[in-house]
Amino acid sequence: MNQLVRDIPTVDFGKIRADFPVLNQKVNGEPLVYLDNAASSQMPAQVADRIDRYHRHEHANVHRGIHTLSQKATDEFEATRRKVRDFINAESENEIVYTTGTTDSINLVANSYGLTNFKKGDEIILSEMEHHANIVPWQMIAKRTGAVIRVIPITDAGDLDMEAYKSLLGPKTKMVAIVHISNALGTINPVKEITDLAHEHGAKVLIDGAQSVPHQVVDVQKIGCDFFTFSAHKMCGPTGFGILYGKASLLEEMPPYRGGGDMIDKVSFEETTYNVPPFRFEAGTPPIAAGIGLGSAIDYLNEIGMKQIAQREAELVNYAVKRLKDIDGLKMVGDSADRASVCSFLLDGIHATDAGTILDKRGIAVRTGHHCAQPIMQRYGIPGTARASIAFYNNTEDIDRLVDGIHYVKSFFE
Ligand code: 7TS
């Protein structure tokens, strides 16, 4: 719980829950307990209303209209870039590339930076706890360039083996791509230390922040990473939108990933020249409403305060881990001392999917399976887990309902 902050203004999280109309419903006859926030978080009414207002009253295409409506849409859409810059403390808004999500952001770096810079025998370091989105794009590029993937093992508790990482680093290392917070285990990785070590060897660093940006204060300059990726839909925003942060000096060198409108300077059949970053990487009409929605989500999170959110969630996660560990026959999968949001577990003799199905019948939404992180499941020799993932709008009653539900699941199989 490294983000446990004391002496910060308190927030009435009971009231905040009322911002989320989706939580106020029955599922299978029971009040919904939503504990699948790592897959996608819920959207507060303020953000939904902002997107609705755009569609009803403000819609026009961006970056191309001389007319007022288009200029207003462009201003709103571009305002998000500055909000993101401040939210993650990037140096410049030109370092903020709009994408469709974390997966798209990583594919962009792999295809643009990777294809241009990797050659046969170069090494890409990943870890055993990566989401498929931070494995498969690198494998695809490794196949095309002859680069080789090396993997940092993890300990039984679910922490990166940092000594093994140090021994993997060397002159051939060109890229270290690591998850900030694991979606399968909840482990918070020491990304600054990882980045500093990689830089000592001249390697670039990409941090997959899909699960960190929604839960804690992120400062990309403090981390020092070269690239950082995340998705709007995991931080109270809409689907179909995400961010690639890239250091300006790197983005400037990188060729475009997709071609089309907006990403060009001049086009002729003889020669086409490209726009400057970030626009060079944003071909075609973007998801405008979703971009404005992310801006609104950032406003919403800022109003509560990311420090307050981190503290609230740390308290809830502490409570959940303690209560879960008290259940006979329950085993936590991933038990790092430094964790956020995610509680993955297995019940003795009960398949995770069966547990999830029975919990759903009681209105409790958890995710079961491999969580798009099959290598970490292979590491533990299991097909998958049941995963409760917590957001700031959850409360201790949600966790109590989960614990009661698990006791019910157990009784069902006795
Ligand atoms: N990286 C991490 C760490 C993730 O948790 C996810 C999504 C992604 C990348 C991909 O994000 P996307 O928005 O591009 O899809 N994780 C999950 C999950 O845990 N359950 O559903 C999606």
Boltz pocket constraint, residues with backbone or C-beta under 6 A from the ligand:
constraints:
  - pocket:
      binder: B
      contacts: [[A, 38], [A, 39], [A, 40], [A, 100], [A, 101], [A, 102], [A, 103], [A, 104], [A, 131], [A, 133], [A, 134], [A, 179], [A, 181], [A, 182], [A, 183], [A, 184], [A, 208], [A, 210], [A, 211], [A, 231], [A, 367], [A, 371], [A, 372]]
      max_distance: 6.0
